[in-house]
Amino acid sequence: MLERFIQNKQLDAAKLSAKKLLSARGEANAQSMAVKLIDHYEHLDKRSQIEFFHFLSSQFNPDPAMVLDAANKYNAERNEASLIHLCQTVEPPRQELLRRVNRAPAGTSIILKMRQTLLTYLKEHPAFAATDADMHHLLSSWFNPGFLELHQITWNSPAQLLEKIIEHESVHAIDGWDDLRRRLQPDRRCFAFFHPQLPGEPLIFVEVALVPGIAKDIAGLINKQTPVGEPKSFKAAIFYSISNCQPGLKGVSLGNFLIKRVAQKLIEEMPFLKTFCTLSPIPGWSAWLDAGAPLPEDKLSAVQRRKWHEAQKTLSVGGMNWADRLKTGWHPERCADDEKTAILRLCALYLMHKTPEARGDAVGKFHLSNGATLHQINWAADLSKKGLQQSGGLMVNYLYELDKVEEQHEAFSQKTVSFSRAVDKLV
């Protein structure tokens, strides 16, 4: 009972601080109120956080009558003054509240944490969607790539930063300090975006391997025992892992700018590099295969439809899911030729025709929307437990041809995937 009483007092204080902050006049007074709001918020438990988000989502919306009046005025007058008035009226007061919080010491950090927490509640509390949209809108401006700093992570970087790289690596786990040290040798690069308001906190980072040619499997890139390559052999830069470090920035586009900035930086350092390519997982493929490998038939040619059905029949899709295959000892190195052909064909069709859809493969969507080419599907490329479970060991090379990315980005926005002849041959 006492704990609930204390929480209610903290919640009431947080609400009052929010109201005072929005009405505060003067920079010093506003900052003082922002600090108080942050302090009260950080002491809220889950139940009180949810109540606070309900408060933000209901008490700081635009006035409907004023919005309608401003819209009618703009519709009648069609001038700059009425447009400015409409824009100011439509903007939720919640956005100004968040701007004022952001001006406090550690304000940017607390808003990121607030959004990270809010996102965990959003499914059960859809009324929070407008608050989330406001946070996303503001964070997209504050974390515009023009404001971000690109830094290379090296073995000489602060230990605390290196620990965060190990912690946040989400594609190919880093197995301790020896593993990290290998990934930072002269034939490897790691770059991260940082924000001036979050010193020492990486937002997103990419790991790159400098190798003689396009890599077809991940083991050689992340094996701690792989010999360090000679600089004279570097011909290709392979982006093999991109990891987000700030869940509160979900939906804020950073990765596409990171890859392009890193590519330009590598060209400046090593003009002889000719190929920029990824070696990427296919996290959505197994689930799609287990669901029966559905495809939009109207997008397929007659030949593709026939081969799609033949591949489904070969794999008995729906009768035996991927997890069951692995339990019975299935392995790509022991796979029959007809089954291998069917798997590669279905994967190519999946990436070509499902990726542009809302629930298409997230990694494929990311690279193809950046203007990359679906270059090659690699067999037995990731034999780790995770790699076998999510894609049967398959990995993909997405090729970044820097003179084509803008054109191919536009094509993907029209749901057209750019792919190579090698991929075309699979279907």
Salt bridges, closest charged atoms under 4 A:
ASP39 OD1 - HIS43 ND1 3.79
ASP45 OD2 - ARG4 NH1 3.16
GLU91 OE1 - ARG99 NH2 2.95
GLU96 OE1 - ARG99 NH1 3.21
GLU96 OE2 - ARG100 NE 2.98
GLU96 OE2 - ARG103 NH2 3.81
ASP132 OD1 - ARG115 NE 2.71
ASP134 OD2 - ARG94 NE 2.66
GLU149 OE1 - HIS151 NE2 3.38
GLU169 OE1 - ARG183 NH1 3.83
ASP175 OD2 - LYS224 NZ 3.56
ASP179 OD1 - ARG183 NE 3.23
ASP187 OD1 - ARG182 NH1 2.92
ASP187 OD2 - ARG188 NH1 3.23
GLU201 OE2 - LYS164 NZ 2.63
GLU207 OE1 - ARG183 NH1 3.21
GLU269 OE2 - ARG189 NH2 2.62
GLU310 OE2 - ARG306 NH1 3.13
GLU339 OE2 - ARG325 NH1 2.96
GLU357 OE1 - LYS354 NZ 3.01
GLU401 OE2 - LYS404 NZ 3.57
